[in-house]
Amino acid sequence: MSSIFPEKPKLANERDTEKLWLHHQVFFEAYKSHQIIQHVFLLIYLMRVAFYNIIIGYVFKSPLAQALLINFLNFGMVAYLLLKAPLEEKFCFAQQILMESILFVYNLCLLVLAIMDLAGAEVESTRAFFGGIMVVILIVGPVGMAVLILLKLFLRLRDLYYQFKAKKRY
């Protein structure tokens, strides 16, 4: 009986499994293979982004609740990265930790400002201080990430050059 779905292949060993998933390696290549929780990093990351957007979109009437929920999300992501270390490459792991840490500082400043707003505190110097930190993060953060991306590109191109050079010798 034929079907529009291909038959499930019988896998004799681990090598056959690798061949089967070869075309899907973009989903698994950069992650450690110890536990499933490490393989689902991309899903967790995307869910965090979706929850962030949901919080911003639906909890707009309560800035303090927004700030608290966003901080919980950010803290959870930092804890996940530190405890499970899902990324195999140290550079990518350091880049992700740096980005999450910068976001965490920004979100903490946002939380402090939301608490001050709820309490009715009119301390302009404190507001200016935390607002200034947030502005600096908004300027330095993307520039820093762009520098890290360019560094990563440079390192990849250098590795490709050395691979090409090694193949040319033989």
Buried (B, 14 or more C-beta within 10 A) or exposed (E): EEEEEEEEEEEEEEEEEEEEEEEEEEEEEBBBEEEEEBBBBBEBBEEBEEBBEEBEEEBEEEBBEBBBBBBEBBBEBBEBBEEBBBBEEEEBBEBBBBBBEBBBBBBBBBBBBBBBEEEEEEEEEEBEEBBEBBEEBEEEBEEBBEEBEEEBEEEEEEEEEEEEEEEEEE
